[in-house]
Amino acid sequence: MFVTFPNSKYQLHQPFPPAGDQPQAIDKLTQGVNDGLKFQTLLGVTGSGKTFTMANVIARTGRPAIVMAPNKTLAAQLYSEFREFFPNNSVEYFVSYYDYYQPEAYVPSRDLFIEKDSSINEHIEQMRLSATKALLEREDSIIV
C-alpha cells in the first residue's frame, strides 16, 4: 500500500502501519523538522524500525533528505531499505568510489618513499554522479 501526504512528492510504500512507539516518534521528529530544529536523535535497538520511522518522517516533511551512515556496509543496507520504501522516488547512493586507497608515505628509518596507490570502482562513481544529478533535478531525492 502506498501512502502520500499533503505537500509531499514522496510515495511511501508502507506494507504495515507504524506500531509501538513509532507513531509518537514520527510525530515528534516531523514536528521538530517543521520547527527548524537542527539536531534530533532517534534511539532504538537493532530491528526496532528506525529506518521505517525515518522513511515516514521524510514522506511527511516532503523534503529532500541526506541519510548519513558510518560505513559503506550500513550505507548499502540503508540504500536498499529506502529503495523499498520509496520505489517511485529518487533514492541514490553516494559513498567513496575507492575500493582501495593507500596514501603516500615516507619511512624515515629506511629513507623510503611509498607512492600513493588506489583502485576506483566505476559503478560506484556512476552512482555518485546519479546522486548529484538527482539533487539538481528532483525535489523527491533521498541520498544515502
N, C-alpha and C positions, 0 to 999 in steps of 0.2 A: 504494500500500500504506500502511495506517495502522499506526503504532507507538504502543503505550501503555507506560507504566512504572508500577511499583508506587507507590501513594500519590500518584498524579498524575491530575488530571482532564483533562489535555490529551491530545488525539489528534493526533499529528503525522503529517501526510501526508508520507511520505518516499519520493519517486519513485526514489531511489537511496541506497545506504548511504554513510555518511561515508567519505572516502578521503584518502590522503596523510597530512598532519599533523592532519587534523580529529579522528580518534578520540582522539588524545592531548590535543588542546586541549579537547575536550568533557569528557573525564575530569578534567583539571586544573581547569577552570573550575567544573564541577559540585562537585568536592570543595571548592574554595575557597568557594563559596556555602554549602555544608553546614557548613563550618568557621567560618562567620561573617566571612569576610574582607570588609572594607568596599570595598576597591578592587582591581580586577584589570584587566589590559589585554590585549586580543586584537589582535594586529598581523597585518596581511595586505595584500597588494597588491589592487588592484581586480580583482574577479572570482574571488577565491580561496575564496569560500564562507563569509565571516564571518557573514552573516545566517543561513545554513543551520546553521552551528555554534551560533549563539546560540539558534536555534529548538530545537535538540537539548538545550541546557542548560536552557532554560525547561521543556521537556517532562519532562526528568529530575528537575528540582527540584520541579516541581509547584506553584510559587509564582506569584502574580500578578506581572506584570512591567511596568515603565515603560521604554520604549526612547526615549532622547533623541537628537535629530538637530539639527545646527547650522543647518538652514534648512528651509523648507517643501517645497522640491523633494525633498530627500533623505527627509524625513518621509513624503511621499506615496509614494515608491518603497518605503520600508520597510513602510509600512502595506499596500501591495499585496502585497508578498512574504510578509509574515506572515499575511495573509488566505489565501494559497495554502497555506502550511504548516499552518495551523490553521483549516480551513473549518468545523469543528464546535465551535469555541470562540469566545469573545468577543474579537475584535480590534477595537479602537476607535482613533479619530483625534482628537487634542487639540492643536490649534495655534491661534494667534491668529486671531480671526474678522475681523480688519480686512483688507479688500482694499487700503485706502489709509488712511494716518493722517498728518496734518500737525499737529504740536503748535503751541500758541500761541507767538507770538514777538513780540519788540519790537526795532525797529531804531532805536537812539538817534539816529543821524546824521540821520534823516528824521522822528524823533518819530512813528514809525508802529507801530501795534499790529496784528498779524495774528492773527485768531481761529483757534482750533482747527477742523480740518475732518477728517472721516473717512467711510469707507464700510464698513459691516458686511455680511459675507457670511452670509446667513441659513442657508444649507445647512450651512456650517461651524459655525455656532452650534448647530444641531441635533445635529451630530456630537459637539460638546463635551458637550452635555447627555447624550447617549447614553453617552459615556465615563464621565461622573460616575455615572450610574445603574448601569453595569456594575460599577464599583468597589464600590458599596454592596451590590449584589445577587448578584454572582457571584464564585466563587473561581477561575475559569479565565479571568481577564481579562488581556489584553495591551494596554497603552495606548502608542501612538506619538505 
